[in-house]
Amino acid sequence: MNISKLFGGDHSVRLRKEASDARKAIEQAPQGDSVQISGDTTLVRPQGEIWQGSANGKTMTAVKADKNSTVVLREEIIKEDNRGLQVAAGIAGTLIGAALFGGKKKDSIGAALGGLLLGGLAAWGAGQASDRVKEKRIERVETTPEGVTSERLREARDGDNSYTSNFKRTAPPPPFDAEAAKEFIEKLEI
């Protein structure tokens, strides 16, 4: 069942776009504004409204600051575990390589090297061919003077999606404004 279509479809689209825009801003930052460390792109200078950020192929974290709020945005991409497929492809490649390069001598060095090379290439190719996204998680936490709003979006490849939103008030509620309430009620179309 696709929950995002029933509840919060617009929120899910907005959250996906915000995470995608933040990832692009971090990954496409000019070279002097970001650094590459072990495959991670990390901002050293703000990019627009993004004050801090880091991204790689699997995760992204961004901090956006405004005069009245701070937003922490996290994205995590979980890929399918393909180790079993890689091991099977490696074994098959090794056996085929040994048969092809072995010739008449089954214990030759050429057979061993050929088998290992073909096995390694087969395992690498199987890993690249089956590198599919299993699940994507996006979390957004916004802190304002009134409180903290947290949103979570989980999208799975099998269609098991969910969106949740929570608000926790950290300041006393604003005083009741009778005039604003009366004006709101008068504008309602019944």
Salt bridges, closest charged atoms under 4 A:
GLU18 OE1 - ARG14 NH1 3.74
GLU18 OE2 - LYS64 NZ 2.74
GLU18 OE1 - ARG140 NE 2.77
ASP21 OD2 - LYS17 NZ 2.80
GLU27 OE2 - ARG23 NH1 3.17
ASP33 OD1 - ARG45 NH1 3.09
GLU49 OE2 - LYS64 NZ 3.04
GLU75 OE1 - ARG23 NE 2.74
GLU75 OE2 - LYS136 NZ 3.57
GLU76 OE1 - ARG137 NH1 3.87
GLU80 OE2 - ARG132 NH2 3.40
GLU80 OE2 - ARG157 NH2 2.46
ASP81 OD1 - ARG83 NE 2.82
ASP131 OD2 - LYS79 NZ 3.43
GLU135 OE2 - ARG137 NE 2.44
GLU135 OE1 - ARG154 NH2 3.13
GLU139 OE2 - ARG152 NH2 3.36
GLU142 OE1 - ARG140 NH1 3.09
GLU151 OE2 - ARG14 NH2 2.51
GLU151 OE1 - ARG140 NH1 3.57
GLU155 OE2 - ARG16 NE 2.52
ASP160 OD2 - ARG154 NH1 3.58
GLU183 OE2 - LYS187 NZ 3.75
